[in-house]
Amino acid sequence: MEKRELICIGCPLGCPVTVSMEAGEVVKVEGNTCKRGDDYARKEVTNPTRIVTSTVMVEGGMDVTVSVKTRSDVPKGKIFDCVKSLKGIVVEAPVKIGDVIVENAAGTGVDIIATANVAAR
């Protein structure tokens, strides 16, 4: 039986979690103090994903950059590809929270959206 040790990031507690696996399947999760810990551990060992956050340049705005993030989580192996898809992107002000900055980032099917408002000058 394979065992993996993780620190849960499902909530602020940061529980040490042990995942027991057989033949690539999760058999048992121990150490979590809430359901989110169980869900996180199972997903992390079978299909790890992350939300990607960054910034892009804004032209003609009250701020020179705007924060952005993926609309939902993407496979962990696609993080750097998502960041690369932002290279050279400049958006025109005004920018509103939720505006799509990049559609289907790195072929993940997930859009990158603005997470702040930037007013035009």
All heavy atoms as an XYZ file, in Angstrom:
881
protein
N       0.853     -1.178      0.000
C       0.000      0.000      0.000
C       0.900      1.244      0.000
O       1.813      1.358      0.788
C      -0.913     -0.003      1.225
C      -1.867      1.158      1.216
S      -3.090      1.206      2.572
C      -3.866     -0.366      2.470
N       0.600      2.168     -0.893
C       1.338      3.434     -0.981
C       0.672      4.462     -0.069
O      -0.551      4.537     -0.003
C       1.321      3.939     -2.422
C       1.971      5.282     -2.608
C       1.773      5.867     -3.999
O       1.204      5.197     -4.877
O       2.168      7.023     -4.174
N       1.502      5.246      0.637
C       0.977      6.316      1.486
C       1.592      7.639      1.057
O       2.786      7.704      0.772
C       1.292      6.060      2.955
C       0.511      4.897      3.520
C       0.599      4.856      5.011
C      -0.268      3.693      5.482
N      -0.849      3.932      6.761
N       0.769      8.672      1.003
C       1.242     10.019      0.676
C       0.864     10.953      1.806
O      -0.274     10.938      2.279
C       0.617     10.507     -0.636
C       0.975      9.624     -1.806
C       1.382     10.263     -3.097
N       1.567     11.663     -3.196
C       1.061     12.422     -4.167
N       0.307     11.880     -5.104
N       1.329     13.699     -4.214
N       1.831     11.778      2.197
C       1.628     12.759      3.257
C       1.414     14.128      2.618
O       2.206     14.547      1.774
C       2.854     12.814      4.180
C       3.239     11.482      4.795
C       2.293     11.021      5.881
O       1.720     11.883      6.574
O       2.126      9.799      6.034
N       0.355     14.826      3.030
C       0.012     16.141      2.487
C      -0.315     17.096      3.625
O      -0.688     16.663      4.712
C      -1.218     16.063      1.574
C      -1.227     15.069      0.423
C      -2.628     14.973     -0.154
C      -0.252     15.499     -0.631
N      -0.216     18.375      3.336
C      -0.775     19.393      4.213
C      -1.989     19.941      3.471
O      -1.877     20.450      2.352
C       0.226     20.538      4.505
C       1.480     19.997      5.199
C      -0.442     21.633      5.332
C       1.242     19.397      6.565
N      -3.141     19.814      4.074
C      -4.380     20.242      3.430
C      -4.417     21.765      3.283
O      -4.055     22.497      4.208
C      -5.573     19.770      4.249
S      -7.153     20.262      3.537
N      -4.865     22.221      2.115
C      -5.047     23.659      1.878
C      -6.525     23.996      1.675
O      -6.860     25.056      1.188
C      -4.205     24.154      0.677
C      -4.605     23.436     -0.610
C      -2.719     23.993      0.971
C      -3.966     23.997     -1.870
N      -7.405     23.074      2.099
C      -8.840     23.274      1.924
C      -9.427     24.333      2.840
O     -10.464     24.907      2.543
N      -8.770     24.580      3.966
C      -9.209     25.616      4.908
C      -7.984     26.119      5.666
O      -6.896     25.560      5.519
C     -10.289     25.070      5.850
S      -9.678     24.034      7.204
N      -8.123     27.127      6.506
C      -6.957     27.699      7.200
C      -6.281     26.790      8.233
O      -5.184     27.093      8.690
C      -7.528     28.938      7.898
C      -8.762     29.276      7.149
C      -9.316     27.970      6.665
N      -6.882     25.668      8.622
C      -6.287     24.810      9.652
C      -4.981     24.152      9.204
O      -4.094     23.926     10.015
C      -7.279     23.734     10.104
C      -8.479     24.227     10.894
C      -9.407     23.065     11.224
C      -8.028     24.919     12.163
N      -4.851     23.795      7.921
C      -3.621     23.171      7.422
C      -3.345     21.820      8.050
O      -2.227     21.546      8.502
N      -4.325     20.952      8.062
C      -4.184     19.634      8.691
C      -3.177     18.757      7.943
O      -3.162     18.722      6.708
C      -5.533     18.898      8.694
S      -6.813     19.720      9.641
N      -2.349     18.012      8.704
C      -1.502     17.001      8.063
C      -2.388     15.803      7.710
O      -3.087     15.265      8.573
C      -0.482     16.653      9.141
C      -1.095     17.066     10.427
C      -2.097     18.142     10.119
N      -2.394     15.418      6.448
C      -3.288     14.375      5.961
C      -2.456     13.239      5.366
O      -1.478     13.481      4.660
C      -4.250     14.942      4.887
C      -5.175     13.872      4.351
C      -5.047     16.105      5.442
N      -2.866     12.004      5.646
C      -2.235     10.824      5.062
C      -3.246     10.161      4.139
O      -4.373      9.865      4.549
C      -1.797      9.832      6.157
O      -0.903     10.501      7.044
C      -1.109      8.626      5.540
N      -2.817      9.921      2.897
C      -3.673      9.260      1.913
C      -3.080      7.882      1.633
O      -1.912      7.767      1.264
C      -3.750     10.068      0.604
C      -4.661      9.379     -0.398
C      -4.228     11.487      0.873
N      -3.881      6.848      1.827
C      -3.471      5.480      1.514
C      -4.057      5.097      0.166
O      -5.251      5.304     -0.075
C      -3.969      4.514      2.595
O      -3.448      4.887      3.853
N      -3.184      4.541     -0.705
C      -3.610      4.194     -2.067
C      -3.203      2.759     -2.399
O      -2.168      2.283     -1.946
C      -2.980      5.150     -3.082
C      -3.343      6.597     -2.861
S      -2.523      7.701     -4.020
C      -3.356      7.253     -5.531
N      -4.037      2.108     -3.208
C      -3.729      0.798     -3.768
C      -4.078      0.830     -5.239
O      -5.187      1.233     -5.608
C      -4.517     -0.305     -3.054
C      -3.888     -0.769     -1.772
C      -4.574     -1.990     -1.190
O      -5.194     -2.763     -1.943
O      -4.486     -2.156      0.029
N      -3.126      0.452     -6.073
C      -3.323      0.401     -7.525
C      -3.843      1.735     -8.062
O      -4.721      1.770     -8.931
C      -4.268     -0.738     -7.899
N      -3.322      2.848     -7.525
C      -3.710      4.169     -8.006
C      -5.058      4.666     -7.515
O      -5.512      5.731     -7.914
N      -5.705      3.914     -6.652
C      -7.014      4.300     -6.114
C      -6.883      4.672     -4.641
O      -6.161      4.018     -3.882
C      -8.012      3.138     -6.241
C      -8.328      2.741     -7.661
C      -9.143      3.785     -8.404
O     -10.043      4.387     -7.785
O      -8.863      3.988     -9.588
N      -7.585      5.704     -4.223
C      -7.579      6.119     -2.823
C      -8.396      5.121     -1.999
O      -9.556      4.864     -2.301
C      -8.142      7.546     -2.654
C      -8.227      7.927     -1.185
C      -7.299      8.546     -3.423
N      -7.749      4.565     -0.977
C      -8.407      3.609     -0.091
C      -8.871      4.295      1.189
O      -9.959      4.018      1.699
C      -7.448      2.445      0.256
C      -8.093      1.475      1.228
C      -6.996      1.732     -0.996
N      -8.030      5.218      1.700
C      -8.353      5.853      2.980
C      -7.669      7.211      3.072
O      -6.555      7.389      2.582
C      -7.880      4.949      4.121
C      -8.182      5.452      5.492
C      -7.942      4.460      6.627
C      -6.703      3.641      6.524
N      -6.394      2.868      7.744
N      -8.353      8.156      3.717
C      -7.793      9.476      4.019
C      -7.884      9.651      5.534
O      -8.951      9.477      6.120
C      -8.563     10.608      3.295
C      -8.029     11.969      3.706
C      -8.497     10.430      1.789
N      -6.742     10.001      6.162
C      -6.704     10.174      7.609
C      -6.069     11.516      7.960
O      -5.201     11.998      7.240
C      -5.866      9.077      8.262
C      -6.402      7.684      8.042
C      -5.438      6.642      8.582
O      -4.399      6.406      7.940
O      -5.749      6.101      9.663
N      -6.491     12.084      9.080
C      -5.883     13.306      9.590
C      -6.683     14.571      9.329
O      -6.462     15.585      9.975
N      -7.611     14.514      8.400
C      -8.425     15.692      8.105
C      -9.454     15.903      9.216
O      -9.935     14.954      9.808
C      -9.126     15.555      6.755
C      -9.997     14.316      6.664
O      -9.483     13.206      6.752
N     -11.291     14.495      6.490
N      -9.747     17.176      9.491
C     -10.744     17.474     10.520
C     -12.074     17.923      9.920
O     -13.021     18.163     10.656
C     -10.229     18.564     11.485
O      -9.874     19.711     10.740
C      -9.028     18.070     12.272
N     -12.118     18.051      8.588
C     -13.387     18.428      7.944
C     -13.505     17.729      6.590
O     -12.540     17.149      6.079
C     -13.488     19.946      7.783
S     -12.314     20.688      6.624
N     -14.681     17.778      6.024
C     -14.954     17.127      4.731
C     -14.082     17.706      3.625
O     -13.647     16.996      2.716
C     -16.431     17.295      4.383
C     -16.811     16.878      2.979
C     -17.520     15.563      2.952
C     -18.081     15.225      1.586
N     -17.101     14.732      0.647
N     -13.799     19.015      3.682
C     -12.963     19.633      2.649
C     -11.583     18.995      2.602
O     -10.983     18.869      1.541
C     -12.856     21.145      2.865
C     -14.149     21.866      2.522
C     -13.948     23.350      2.476
N     -13.805     23.875      3.832
C     -13.572     25.135      4.122
N     -13.426     26.013      3.156
N     -13.469     25.526      5.363
N     -11.076     18.569      3.753
C      -9.777     17.905      3.801
C      -9.790     16.584      3.055
O      -8.851     16.254      2.327
N     -10.854     15.825      3.237
C     -10.998     14.555      2.516
C     -11.088     14.807      1.016
O     -10.395     14.154      0.225
C     -12.242     13.813      3.011
C     -12.380     12.443      2.392
O     -11.706     11.508      2.870
O     -13.146     12.318      1.408
N     -11.921     15.753      0.622
C     -12.084     16.081     -0.803
C     -10.765     16.550     -1.412
O     -10.379     16.109     -2.495
C     -13.144     17.171     -0.995
C     -14.538     16.718     -0.608
O     -14.779     15.489     -0.501
O     -15.396     17.596     -0.399
N     -10.063     17.463     -0.707
C      -8.792     17.985     -1.208
C      -7.771     16.862     -1.392
O      -7.118     16.763     -2.431
C      -8.229     19.049     -0.264
C      -6.786     19.368     -0.558
C      -6.438     20.179     -1.626
C      -5.752     18.816      0.207
C      -5.111     20.450     -1.925
C      -4.429     19.088     -0.087
C      -4.116     19.895     -1.154
O      -2.804     20.148     -1.453
N      -7.610     16.014     -0.387
C      -6.609     14.953     -0.438
C      -6.871     13.990     -1.584
O      -5.944     13.615     -2.315
C      -6.574     14.208      0.896
N      -8.116     13.585     -1.761
C      -8.447     12.656     -2.854
C      -8.135     13.274     -4.218
O      -7.559     12.625     -5.086
C      -9.918     12.255     -2.779
C     -10.223     11.357     -1.614
C     -11.716     11.057     -1.455
N     -11.949     10.310     -0.253
C     -11.811      8.990     -0.142
N     -11.463      8.283     -1.188
N     -12.029      8.386      1.007
N      -8.500     14.518     -4.382
C      -8.256     15.191     -5.663
C      -6.763     15.439     -5.881
O      -6.252     15.276     -6.986
C      -9.031     16.503     -5.718
C      -8.970     17.177     -7.064
C      -9.877     18.394     -7.092
C      -9.790     19.076     -8.425
N     -10.552     20.298     -8.483
N      -6.048     15.824     -4.837
C      -4.627     16.165     -4.957
C      -3.783     14.965     -5.398
O      -2.832     15.122     -6.161
C      -4.100     16.732     -3.644
C      -2.680     17.199     -3.700
C      -2.436     18.379     -4.628
O      -3.384     19.050     -5.075
O      -1.249     18.646     -4.907
N      -4.128     13.773     -4.957
C      -3.327     12.598     -5.330
C      -3.770     11.960     -6.642
O      -3.028     11.189     -7.231
C      -3.289     11.529     -4.212
C      -2.646     12.082     -2.962
C      -4.653     10.962     -3.935
N      -4.966     12.295     -7.117
C      -5.443     11.687     -8.371
C      -5.491     12.666     -9.544
O      -5.252     12.273    -10.687
C      -6.853     11.074     -8.186
O      -7.753     12.090     -7.749
C      -6.829      9.932     -7.183
N      -5.821     13.938     -9.280
C      -5.947     14.929    -10.346
C      -5.710     16.327     -9.775
O      -6.652     17.101     -9.620
C      -7.340     14.839    -10.983
C      -7.505     15.810    -12.128
O      -6.546     16.178    -12.801
N      -8.726     16.253    -12.357
N      -4.437     16.673     -9.477
C      -4.172     17.966     -8.845
C      -4.465     19.143     -9.774
O      -4.100     19.122    -10.946
C      -2.687     17.904     -8.488
C      -2.114     16.884     -9.407
C      -3.220     15.916     -9.709
N      -5.126     20.155     -9.223
C      -5.470     21.355     -9.990
C      -5.200     22.584     -9.140
O      -5.091     22.491     -7.919
C      -6.958     21.349    -10.408
O      -7.766     21.285     -9.243
C      -7.277     20.187    -11.342
N      -5.114     23.736     -9.805
C      -4.870     24.993     -9.109
C      -5.585     26.137     -9.821
O      -5.827     26.069    -11.026
C      -3.369     25.348     -9.079
C      -2.489     24.363     -8.359
C      -2.733     24.412     -6.853
N      -1.794     23.587     -6.125
C      -1.949     22.292     -5.859
N      -3.020     21.652     -6.298
N      -1.049     21.632     -5.166
N      -5.860     27.204     -9.075
C      -6.287     28.476     -9.647
C      -5.005     29.244     -9.967
O      -4.097     29.289     -9.141
C      -7.143     29.291     -8.647
C      -8.431     28.556     -8.283
C      -7.423     30.699     -9.173
C      -9.461     28.485     -9.384
N      -4.922     29.837    -11.150
C      -3.751     30.609    -11.548
C      -4.076     32.093    -11.391
O      -5.127     32.544    -11.849
C      -3.352     30.310    -13.009
C      -2.184     31.173    -13.448
C      -3.022     28.830    -13.176
N      -3.199     32.844    -10.734
C      -3.381     34.281    -10.570
C      -2.174     35.021    -11.137
O      -1.057     34.510    -11.110
C      -3.547     34.668     -9.086
O      -2.371     34.297     -8.377
C      -4.755     33.988     -8.471
N      -2.424     36.214    -11.665
C      -1.350     37.021    -12.225
C      -1.862     38.445    -12.411
O      -2.904     38.815    -11.848
C      -0.888     36.439    -13.568
O       0.265     37.098    -14.029
N      -1.141     39.233    -13.210
C      -1.584     40.571    -13.598
C      -1.295     40.777    -15.071
O      -0.432     40.102    -15.641
C      -0.853     41.682    -12.804
O       0.548     41.542    -13.012
C      -1.162     41.614    -11.325
N      -2.020     41.700    -15.692
C      -1.741     42.118    -17.067
C      -1.733     43.641    -17.117
O      -2.311     44.309    -16.261
C      -2.756     41.549    -18.094
C      -2.695     40.036    -18.160
C      -4.166     42.003    -17.796
N      -1.065     44.159    -18.127
C      -0.961     45.602    -18.301
C      -2.293     46.174    -18.774
O      -3.033     45.528    -19.504
C       0.124     45.934    -19.324
C       1.519     45.454    -18.930
S       2.127     46.178    -17.419
C       2.344     47.871    -17.927
N      -2.555     47.419    -18.362
C      -3.756     48.141    -18.772
C      -3.311     49.427    -19.453
O      -2.469     50.152    -18.938
C      -4.657     48.484    -17.566
C      -5.858     49.317    -18.004
C      -5.106     47.219    -16.857
N      -3.895     49.693    -20.607
C      -3.606     50.931    -21.339
C      -4.765     51.910    -21.154
O      -5.931     51.520    -21.255
C      -3.423     50.606    -22.826
C      -2.774     51.708    -23.620
C      -2.356     51.193    -24.984
O      -1.258     50.641    -25.095
O      -3.170     51.338    -25.921
N      -4.439     53.160    -20.840
C      -5.455     54.197    -20.714
C      -6.271     54.119    -19.447
O      -7.388     54.631    -19.392
N      -5.708     53.482    -18.414
C      -6.464     53.322    -17.184
C      -5.897     54.106    -16.022
O      -4.784     54.623    -16.084
N      -6.663     54.170    -14.953
C      -6.223     54.829    -13.729
C      -5.126     54.008    -13.045
O      -4.359     54.541    -12.256
C      -7.400     55.029    -12.776
C      -8.481     55.955    -13.335
S      -7.875     57.613    -13.690
C      -7.720     58.250    -12.026
N      -5.071     52.728    -13.329
C      -4.001     51.845    -12.851
C      -3.285     51.275    -14.074
O      -3.872     51.165    -15.153
C      -4.577     50.688    -12.022
C      -5.241     51.160    -10.740
O      -4.632     51.981    -10.038
O      -6.363     50.695    -10.462
N      -2.031     50.896    -13.895
C      -1.254     50.380    -15.036
C      -1.377     48.877    -15.193
O      -1.011     48.327    -16.232
C       0.239     50.778    -14.946
C       0.405     52.281    -15.045
C       0.873     50.249    -13.678
N      -1.880     48.186    -14.156
C      -2.100     46.742    -14.244
C      -3.456     46.388    -13.652
O      -4.049     47.165    -12.897
C      -1.018     45.941    -13.486
O      -1.052     46.302    -12.109
C       0.371     46.174    -14.062
N      -3.922     45.191    -13.990
C      -5.135     44.646    -13.395
C      -4.848     43.198    -13.005
O      -4.156     42.475    -13.722
C      -6.356     44.741    -14.345
C      -6.181     43.893    -15.599
C      -7.645     44.363    -13.618
N      -5.351     42.802    -11.846
C      -5.184     41.415    -11.405
C      -6.133     40.515    -12.179
O      -7.250     40.916    -12.532
C      -5.431     41.299     -9.900
O      -6.726     41.774     -9.575
N      -5.657     39.300    -12.458
C      -6.449     38.324    -13.214
C      -6.305     36.945    -12.567
O      -5.375     36.700    -11.803
C      -6.003     38.252    -14.696
C      -6.222     39.575    -15.396
C      -4.552     37.812    -14.833
N      -7.237     36.051    -12.888
C      -7.171     34.669    -12.416
C      -7.945     33.773    -13.358
O      -8.769     34.249    -14.152
C      -7.719     34.538    -11.001
C      -9.241     34.636    -10.921
C      -9.705     34.361     -9.512
C     -11.200     34.140     -9.437
N     -11.629     32.817     -9.814
N      -7.674     32.478    -13.273
C      -8.472     31.541    -14.048
C      -9.861     31.467    -13.419
O      -9.999     31.533    -12.198
C      -7.814     30.139    -14.077
O      -7.499     29.726    -12.746
C      -6.560     30.130    -14.926
N     -10.865     31.333    -14.272
C     -12.251     31.293    -13.787
C     -12.482     30.095    -12.864
O     -13.282     30.148    -11.933
C     -13.215     31.247    -14.975
C     -14.660     31.432    -14.586
C     -15.606     31.335    -15.766
N     -15.381     32.303    -16.811
C     -15.909     33.527    -16.861
N     -16.672     33.945    -15.871
N     -15.673     34.323    -17.874
N     -11.787     29.007    -13.134
C     -11.854     27.816    -12.287
C     -10.466     27.182    -12.277
O      -9.544     27.687    -12.921
C     -12.914     26.836    -12.801
O     -12.596     26.402    -14.102
N     -10.327     26.095    -11.547
C      -9.013     25.476    -11.451
C      -8.626     24.782    -12.759
O      -9.475     24.366    -13.537
C      -8.922     24.523    -10.261
C     -10.074     23.540    -10.158
O     -11.065     23.677    -10.875
O      -9.968     22.627     -9.340
N      -7.309     24.704    -12.978
C      -6.751     24.072    -14.178
C      -5.797     22.969    -13.721
O      -5.295     22.991    -12.598
C      -6.001     25.093    -15.076
C      -6.957     26.149    -15.595
C      -4.833     25.725    -14.354
N      -5.530     21.988    -14.598
C      -4.568     20.944    -14.220
C      -3.233     21.559    -13.815
O      -2.758     22.511    -14.448
C      -4.434     20.118    -15.503
C      -5.715     20.360    -16.247
C      -6.091     21.776    -15.929
N      -2.640     21.016    -12.767
C      -1.391     21.550    -12.225
C      -0.301     21.651    -13.299
O       0.477     22.593    -13.312
C      -0.934     20.674    -11.063
C       0.090     21.290    -10.169
C       0.317     20.403     -8.951
C       1.434     20.921     -8.097
N       1.660     20.060     -6.934
N      -0.267     20.709    -14.229
C       0.721     20.705    -15.299
C       0.530     21.807    -16.333
O       1.398     22.029    -17.177
N      -0.587     22.515    -16.280
C      -0.876     23.582    -17.245
C      -0.664     24.987    -16.670
O      -0.912     25.984    -17.348
C      -2.319     23.474    -17.742
C      -2.584     22.303    -18.654
C      -2.021     22.586    -20.018
C      -2.550     21.617    -21.052
N      -2.155     22.013    -22.378
N      -0.206     25.082    -15.420
C      -0.036     26.387    -14.782
C       0.871     27.297    -15.597
O       0.516     28.429    -15.920
C       0.499     26.238    -13.339
C      -0.557     25.605    -12.451
C       0.935     27.590    -12.783
C      -0.056     25.240    -11.066
N       2.072     26.814    -15.929
C       3.024     27.661    -16.642
C       2.533     28.016    -18.041
O       2.771     29.120    -18.519
C       4.410     27.016    -16.678
C       5.044     26.951    -15.324
C       5.239     25.740    -14.685
C       5.413     28.116    -14.646
C       5.802     25.685    -13.417
C       5.974     28.070    -13.383
C       6.169     26.849    -12.768
N       1.807     27.102    -18.688
C       1.231     27.406    -20.003
C       0.189     28.519    -19.890
O       0.098     29.385    -20.769
C       0.609     26.155    -20.631
C       1.645     25.097    -20.963
O       2.812     25.462    -21.239
O       1.288     23.904    -20.951
N      -0.600     28.500    -18.822
C      -1.589     29.569    -18.612
C      -0.887     30.907    -18.397
O      -1.307     31.925    -18.952
C      -2.476     29.251    -17.410
S      -3.689     27.959    -17.725
N       0.174     30.908    -17.609
C       0.917     32.151    -17.371
C       1.531     32.646    -18.681
O       1.478     33.850    -18.983
C       1.990     31.950    -16.275
C       2.880     33.168    -16.154
C       1.319     31.648    -14.936
N       2.079     31.734    -19.484
C       2.667     32.124    -20.776
C       1.620     32.733    -21.702
O       1.930     33.614    -22.501
C       3.310     30.916    -21.462
C       4.632     30.511    -20.864
C       5.187     29.305    -21.608
C       6.371     28.718    -20.882
N       6.811     27.457    -21.497
N       0.359     32.276    -21.596
C      -0.694     32.817    -22.465
C      -0.972     34.287    -22.165
O      -1.587     34.987    -22.968
C      -1.979     31.993    -22.356
O      -2.638     32.229    -21.132
N      -0.506     34.765    -21.012
C      -0.708     36.166    -20.627
C       0.422     37.077    -21.110
O       0.299     38.295    -21.056
C      -0.831     36.287    -19.103
C      -2.069     35.646    -18.496
C      -1.954     35.619    -16.986
C      -3.324     36.373    -18.940
N       1.515     36.479    -21.575
C       2.674     37.269    -21.990
C       2.286     38.229    -23.117
O       1.724     37.837    -24.126
C       3.803     36.355    -22.457
C       5.057     37.121    -22.785
C       6.205     36.218    -23.139
C       7.404     37.098    -23.430
N       8.610     36.330    -23.554
N       2.590     39.489    -22.916
C       2.323     40.500    -23.928
C       0.889     40.994    -23.986
O       0.563     41.862    -24.789
N       0.019     40.478    -23.144
C      -1.382     40.911    -23.148
C      -1.478     42.311    -22.536
O      -0.967     42.569    -21.445
C      -2.284     39.944    -22.351
C      -2.292     38.562    -22.976
C      -3.699     40.504    -22.199
C      -3.072     38.451    -24.261
N      -2.118     43.211    -23.260
C      -2.412     44.556    -22.770
C      -3.890     44.789    -23.035
O      -4.359     44.606    -24.159
C      -1.574     45.634    -23.503
C      -1.926     47.019    -22.994
C      -0.081     45.360    -23.340
N      -4.634     45.144    -21.992
C      -6.069     45.396    -22.152
C      -6.329     46.896    -22.096
O      -5.580     47.650    -21.490
C      -6.906     44.653    -21.088
C      -6.795     43.159    -21.270
C      -6.520     45.054    -19.685
N      -7.378     47.304    -22.743
C      -7.772     48.712    -22.797
C      -8.762     48.995    -21.670
O      -9.691     48.227    -21.440
C      -8.437     48.979    -24.155
C      -8.662     50.431    -24.472
C      -7.362     51.176    -24.772
O      -6.454     50.596    -25.370
O      -7.287     52.350    -24.376
N      -8.540     50.082    -20.944
C      -9.465     50.506    -19.890
C     -10.740     51.045    -20.550
O     -10.683     51.520    -21.675
C      -8.817     51.579    -19.034
N     -11.869     50.948    -19.916
C     -12.103     50.433    -18.584
C     -12.139     48.900    -18.560
O     -12.499     48.258    -19.542
C     -13.467     51.004    -18.210
C     -14.180     51.122    -19.521
C     -13.107     51.462    -20.533
N     -11.773     48.338    -17.418
C     -11.822     46.896    -17.185
C     -12.747     46.663    -16.006
O     -12.679     47.387    -15.007
C     -10.417     46.332    -16.857
C     -10.486     44.832    -16.635
C      -9.421     46.678    -17.948
N     -13.613     45.654    -16.135
C     -14.548     45.335    -15.055
C     -14.272     43.931    -14.536
O     -13.843     43.055    -15.288
C     -15.981     45.419    -15.561
C     -16.413     46.830    -15.921
C     -17.891     46.858    -16.249
C     -18.343     48.261    -16.518
N     -18.165     48.708    -17.866
N     -14.525     43.733    -13.266
C     -14.395     42.399    -12.674
C     -15.208     41.415    -13.503
O     -16.371     41.667    -13.825
C     -14.889     42.396    -11.214
C     -13.973     43.239    -10.339
C     -14.983     40.974    -10.666
C     -14.463     43.424     -8.918
N     -14.580     40.298    -13.871
C     -15.257     39.267    -14.649
C     -15.027     39.373    -16.141
O     -15.367     38.442    -16.880
N     -14.455     40.499    -16.623
C     -14.143     40.608    -18.051
C     -13.190     39.482    -18.436
O     -12.228     39.196    -17.718
C     -13.464     41.943    -18.381
C     -14.419     43.124    -18.417
O     -15.650     42.917    -18.267
O     -13.929     44.260    -18.565
N     -13.446     38.846    -19.573
C     -12.566     37.783    -20.056
C     -11.329     38.420    -20.675
O     -11.422     39.227    -21.589
C     -13.295     36.870    -21.073
C     -12.328     35.849    -21.666
C     -14.474     36.166    -20.406
N     -10.178     38.047    -20.172
C      -8.904     38.567    -20.658
C      -8.320     37.613    -21.692
O      -7.828     38.045    -22.726
C      -7.917     38.776    -19.490
C      -8.530     39.667    -18.399
C      -6.587     39.330    -19.985
C      -8.971     41.040    -18.858
N      -8.366     36.302    -21.419
C      -7.915     35.271    -22.360
C      -8.945     34.150    -22.345
O      -9.257     33.613    -21.283
C      -6.532     34.701    -21.963
C      -6.135     33.551    -22.882
C      -5.471     35.777    -21.969
N      -9.462     33.807    -23.515
C     -10.395     32.688    -23.612
C      -9.614     31.386    -23.728
O      -8.563     31.331    -24.374
C     -11.299     32.844    -24.840
C     -12.287     33.975    -24.742
C     -13.199     34.058    -25.967
O     -13.061     33.226    -26.890
O     -14.031     34.966    -25.990
N     -10.127     30.336    -23.108
C      -9.567     28.994    -23.238
C      -8.047     28.999    -23.055
O      -7.294     28.546    -23.913
C      -9.950     28.401    -24.601
C      -9.564     26.954    -24.738
O      -9.378     26.240    -23.764
N      -9.425     26.516    -25.976
N      -7.597     29.505    -21.938
C      -6.156     29.647    -21.672
C      -5.432     28.310    -21.807
O      -5.817     27.322    -21.187
C      -5.940     30.208    -20.275
N      -4.421     28.288    -22.641
C      -3.555     27.122    -22.849
C      -4.338     25.861    -23.199
O      -3.931     24.754    -22.861
C      -2.677     26.892    -21.628
N      -5.482     26.037    -23.846
C      -6.285     24.892    -24.265
C      -6.945     24.140    -23.127
O      -7.363     22.999    -23.286
N      -7.082     24.783    -21.977
C      -7.670     24.130    -20.803
C      -9.194     24.173    -20.804
O      -9.832     23.480    -20.017
C      -7.182     24.798    -19.503
O      -7.589     26.175    -19.528
C      -5.675     24.682    -19.342
N      -9.771     25.038    -21.641
C     -11.214     25.250    -21.603
C     -11.625     26.250    -20.540
O     -12.802     26.497    -20.326
N     -10.634     26.839    -19.853
C     -10.892     27.779    -18.759
C     -10.423     29.171    -19.184
O      -9.310     29.342    -19.673
C     -10.142     27.344    -17.481
C     -10.345     28.353    -16.368
C     -10.596     25.957    -17.043
N     -11.296     30.160    -18.985
C     -10.951     31.548    -19.305
C     -10.167     32.186    -18.168
O     -10.327     31.809    -17.003
C     -12.221     32.382    -19.524
C     -13.034     31.923    -20.716
O     -12.472     31.290    -21.624
O     -14.253     32.221    -20.733
N      -9.346     33.175    -18.520
C      -8.699     34.015    -17.519
C      -9.491     35.309    -17.471
O      -9.750     35.925    -18.512
C      -7.223     34.267    -17.858
C      -6.455     32.933    -17.815
C      -6.625     35.287    -16.890
C      -5.003     33.027    -18.203
N      -9.899     35.709    -16.262
C     -10.778     36.865    -16.085
C     -10.143     37.916    -15.187
O      -9.260     37.615    -14.381
C     -12.139     36.447    -15.499
C     -11.965     35.777    -14.129
C     -12.892     35.533    -16.467
C     -13.253     35.531    -13.377
N     -10.620     39.156    -15.323
C     -10.177     40.252    -14.460
C     -10.783     40.074    -13.073
O     -11.936     39.655    -12.941
C     -10.591     41.587    -15.047
N     -10.002     40.420    -12.047
C     -10.505     40.305    -10.669
C     -10.595     41.667     -9.988
O     -10.783     41.745     -8.773
C      -9.600     39.379     -9.835
O      -8.290     39.906     -9.796
C      -9.594     37.977    -10.414
N     -10.449     42.730    -10.780
C     -10.560     44.091    -10.244
C     -11.100     45.014    -11.323
O     -11.055     44.675    -12.506
C      -9.189     44.583     -9.766
N     -11.599     46.147    -10.915
C     -12.044     47.176    -11.838
C     -10.914     48.174    -12.061
O     -10.209     48.519    -11.105
C     -13.251     47.929    -11.285
C     -14.476     47.046    -11.143
O     -14.762     46.214    -11.995
N     -15.198     47.211    -10.055
N     -10.758     48.625    -13.299
C      -9.811     49.700    -13.612
C     -10.568     50.716    -14.462
O     -11.000     50.394    -15.573
C      -8.558     49.194    -14.359
C      -7.649     50.363    -14.719
C      -7.808     48.155    -13.536
N     -10.725     51.910    -13.927
C     -11.435     52.976    -14.641
C     -10.522     53.587    -15.697
O      -9.303     53.586    -15.572
C     -11.882     54.044    -13.656
N     -11.146     54.110    -16.746
C     -10.398     54.820    -17.779
C      -9.994     56.188    -17.245
O     -10.657     56.758    -16.378
C     -11.250     54.967    -19.039
N      -8.890     56.698    -17.774
C      -8.437     58.055    -17.374
C      -9.328     59.093    -17.961
O      -9.920     59.009    -18.960
C      -7.016     58.315    -17.876
C      -6.003     57.680    -17.003
C      -4.642     58.106    -17.410
N      -4.147     57.023    -18.267
C      -2.978     56.975    -18.844
N      -2.172     57.957    -18.737
N      -2.593     55.964    -19.537
